[in-house]
Amino acid sequence: MGFSQTTPARMIPAEEHMADASPHPRRKPPVPTVDRCICHDVPFTEILAWAADRASTDLTDIEDQYGCGGSCGMCRPYLKRVLATGDSCIPLMLDVD
């Protein structure tokens, strides 16, 4: 028995094929976030709760209480944002001075 093809094969462009394969082709990837001091494993929610019981809190107070910001220092810009906004989950900052 022979095989006969009645319709010509259709080439599918890669973009079309990939778009069909994705269950959510227009969904953006999630934004990475930071929610704690990594060195001391202190969640920003804990720092906010502690700071709420104080008249004022700055980075030095947080470093004295938790050690955060005093080791590698990578959390310092995040701690500034936490104190300024009250948010405990901050989008990853790639360009920080």
KALIN-V853432 format. One line per field, one symbol per residue. ss: DSSP state (H for helix, E for strand, L for the rest). psi: psi as a letter, one per 40 degrees, with the letter a starting at -180 (. if undefined). burial: # if it has 9 or more other ideal C-beta (glycine too) atoms within 8 Angstrom, else .. A space follows every 10 residues. Layout:
ss: ???
psi: ???
burial: ???
This chain:
ss: LLLLLLLLLL LLLHHHHHHH HLLLLLLLLL LLEELEELLL LEEHHHHHHH HHLLLLLLHH HHHHHHLLLL LLLLLHHHHH HHHHHLLLLE ELLLLLL
psi: hihhhdiiih hhiddddddd dhdgdehiii hiiheihdde fhiddddddd ddeidihadd dddddeehee cdededdddd dddddeiehh ihhdgh.
burial: .......... ......#... .......... ...####.## .###.###.# #.......#. ###..####. ....##.### ###....#.# ..#....
